[in-house]
Amino acid sequence: MAPSGTRAAEAELAQALRTGPFHLALRTALSARGLALHRVQHRLAQRGVKVGVTSLSYWQQGARRPRRPESLRAVRMLEEVLELPAQALTRLLLEPAGRPAAERPAARSYRSLVEESRTVHRLLTDLESPEDGGLHTVCQLERVLIGARRELRSRTSHHVVRAHRDGVDRYVAIHHGDAGCDPGRVAVRATENCRVGRLRWHEATGVLVAELLFDARLRAGDTHVFGYGFEDGTGGASTEYVRGFSFAGGQYVLQVRFDDAALPVRCRRFSQTSAGAPRCGQQELTLTGRHRGVHLVEEGVRPGILGITWDWS
């Protein structure tokens, strides 16, 4: 009789293969077989399939998804190496029509937004919005809600700004959804001292640009308090929330709250000087409070990126 630990591992593997997603099934299979990635790479090479350890790691993390013919062939060989039934992993990569699902990053990423800067620039240009909208941030409190399906359900912002030139009467907010986001279905709410104006979005990148109109034109030096939010829930599993800053500003507070049905095992804050720079200032965060959340506070924002990342397993 197989040891109870082995039976439990096989039961967990059978469940993962049945329900997916692909990256979880692959990671569970690797764990159940006790194979390190370099050993898997070697066994694939013996079968004439070349795939890097980095690619295998990305696949099991969900950071990338195999879709090219050579990658799909590698997945078929993985089923053999890991002693799985034929098509056990491959079928998790197929859409109902039998076509490989499109590869998309697993996490909401500011880097993705930067890479799609031409799209964002076009959307802003269409709204006749310059990069510098004439406003400096005095302070901003942003709340992000992660739902029971691990999806980015919503984000709300309470914003205090100061005009540095006359005639400013609007703020343009940018929402970048997670993989699979349908920006046309994302709802924009004006919650305080503003109203929703024009909306523009780009479906392929999941980017939505929203114009928030003030009731009066600000003069240089005037401050304004307003609030707004995005109701999303259309994307896949979220693993981080990041915020990019083009200019120095005041205080920024980010709160991320998780549904009780989907709690991460680890959370960390981080910063980057730019999208291509290494992440630094990483700090472990502990889930606290009745609503099971984490937060970061930055007293004086500098140009760059701030964010919170989390692991589901």
N, C-alpha and C positions, 0 to 999 in steps of 0.2 A: 504494500500500500504506500502511495506517495505521502511524504510528510505533509502536515497540515499547511505549512508555509508555502510549499510548492503548489498545493491545491488552490490556495487563496490567490497566488500569483497567476495561475492559469485561469481562474475564474475572472480575475480583474482584466486579464488580457482578452479573454473571450468577449467581455462586455465592451471594452474599448474598440475591438475590431467590429463589433456589431453596430455601435452607435457613433464612433468617431469622436472628434474630428481626426483627420489624418495624422497631425503632429502628435496628438495624445496617443493614438494607437501605435505609432512608431516608437515613441518613447517608452511606452509600456512593454512593447515587444523586446526592446533592447534590454530593459531591466529584467524581464522574465528570463531571458536567455543568458544574462550575465556577461554580455559582450561589450567591451569598450569600443569606441568609434574607430580607433586605429586598427583593431582586429577586424571589424566589419569591412573597413576599406581594403584591407589585405585580401579578405576572402572574395570580395567583389572583383578585385584585380585578377585573382586566379581564374575567374570566370570571364575575363576579358572586358570588364566594365571599369572604367576609370572615373572615380568621383572623389572629391576632396573631403577631408575630415571636416573642414569648415562648412561645406555644403550640407553634409550629414547633420552637423550640429544645428545649422539653421532650420533644416527640415523638422527635426524633433522639437525645436523650440517654437515652431510656427512662424519664424521670422521670414521664411521663404517657402514657396510651394512648388514642387516639381511640376513642370509643364512641357518642357522641350522633349522631343522624342528620345534623346539619349538619357535624359533624366527619368523618363517613364520606364525606359528599359532597365535603368538602375533599380527602380522601385520593384520591378518584377523579379529581378535577381535578389533583392532584399528579402522578398517573400521566401525564396529558396534558402538563403543564408540563415534566416531567422526561423526556419522550419514552420512556416505559416501556410495555410491553405492558399491555393492559387487564387489570385485576384483579391485577397483579403485586404491588402493595402491599396491596390490600384483602384478598386471600386470607390474608395473614399475620396479619390481625386476626380471622379467623374460626375458631371452634371446629369440630370435625368435623361437628356438626349444622348448621353454617351460620349460627350466631348470633354476634354480636359478643362477643368475650371481655371479661370484666369489667375495668374500669380499676382498677389497683392501683399503688401507688408501687413503684418499681423497687428501692429500697434499704430495708434494715432501718433504721427511724428511731425515735428516742426521741420525736420530735414526734408520730408516729402513736400511740405509747403514751399520751402525755399527752392527745391528742384522744379516746382511748378510756378516759379515766380512770374514767368511770362503770362501764364493764365491769370494770376492774381492781378498783375499789372493791367491786363486788358479789362478785367472787371472793374478795377478802380477807375481806369480811364473812362469807361463807359458811364460811370457815375460822376465824372468830372471831379474826382477827388485826388488832390495831390498827396504825395507820400507823407508830408508834414501837414496835418489838417489844421494847424494853427492852435493846437491845444497841447498843454503839458499836463501830465497826470500828477495830481496832488496825492491821492491815495486810491486804491482799488481793492475791493474784496470780491473774490471770485469763488463761487461754490460749484462743484462738479458732483453729479450723482451718477454712480455706476449701478446699473440694474441687476436683476436676478439672473439675466442671461449673460452677465459680464459686459454688457453693452454700455456705451456712453448714453445714458438716458437723457440727461439735461445738463446745462450749465447756465448759471445766472451770474450777473455782475452788478455790483453797486459801485459807481464810479464818481470820483470828484476830480474835476479838471479846472485848469486856469487858462484863459485865452492869452496868447502872446501877440495877437494882432486884432484889429477891429473887424467886425462883420462876421465872425464865426457863428454859424447857426446849426451845425450838424456834427455828428460823429459817425464814422464808418467802422463797423465791427466786422471782423472776418472769422468765420467758423470753418474749421477743417475737420471733417468727419473721419471716423475710422474706416478701415477696409470694408467695402460694401455699402458705405453710406450713400443714400439717395438724397442729395441736397434739395431736390424739388419737393420732398416730403417733410423737410425740417421746418418747424414752425418758429417764427420770430415773435417775441413778445416785448412790448415796451411797458415796463412796470412802474416807472416814476420819471416825471418831468421830461418826457420825450415821446415821440410817436414814430411808428415804423413808416419809412418812406419807400424808396425803390429797393428791389431785391435783384441780385444777379447771381447766377451760379454756373458751375461747370461740372457736369455729371461725372465725367471720367475721373476727375481728381477729387470729387467730394467737397469742393470748396464753395462756400456760400458767402456772399458779401451783402451786408445789410446797412442801409442808410437810416440813421436815427436822427430825427429832426427835433430841434429845440423850439420852444414857443417864442423865443426872442433872440435877436442877434446880440452876441456878446461883444463888449469892447475890450481892448487890451487891458489885462489885469483882472477882469471879471472872473469869478468862479462859478461853477455850475455843478449841481448834484443830479445825477440821473441813474436809472437802472434799466436793465434789459436782460433778456434770456433767450436761449435756443433750446427747443424741445426736439431732441433727435431720436435715438432709439432705433435708427435704421441700419446701423453698421454691425460689424462682427465684434468679437471679443476685444476689449480695450486693455492695454497693458501699461499705459502711461498717459499723463496729461502734461503738455508743455506749453509755455507761453514765451513768445519772442518779443523783444523790445528793441526798436530801432534807435530810440533816444533815451537818455538818462531821465529818471523821473523820481517820484516820491515813494511812498510805501506801497508794497504789494503783498496781499495775503491770499493764499490759495488753500481752500479746503476741499478735500475729496472724501465723499461719503459712500459707503458700500452697502448694498442690500444685504440683509441678514442671511439670505439664501446663497450669497456668493461673496465670501470673505477671502481676501488674499492671504498668503502665508508670509509675505514679506513686503515691506514698503520702504522706499528710500527717496530722499530729495537729492537733487543734483543741479549743477549749473554748467553752462558752456559759454565760452566767449563768442562762438559762432557755430553754425550747424556742422561744419567739418572738424571742429576742434574736439579734443577728448573731453569726456565728462569729468568734472572735478567737484570738490566740495560735497562729496557724497556723504550722506548721514542717514542712519537707520531711523525710521519713524515707527511709533507704536500705535496701533489702533486703540482709540480711547472713546469714551462717552457712550451714551445710550444709542446714538446713531452710527457707531462704529466707523469713525473717520480718522483721517490724518490731516496735517496742515503744515504749511511753511509760512514764514514771515520774512520779508526782505525790506529793511528799513529804507534803503536808498537804492533804487533800481539803477543798474548800469546797462548800457547796450549789450545784448546777448540773449541768453536763453535761461529760463528757470523752469523746473518741472519736478514732478513726482512720478516715480515708476513703481510698479508692483509685480509680484510673481504670483501666479495662481497655484503653482505646485512646485 
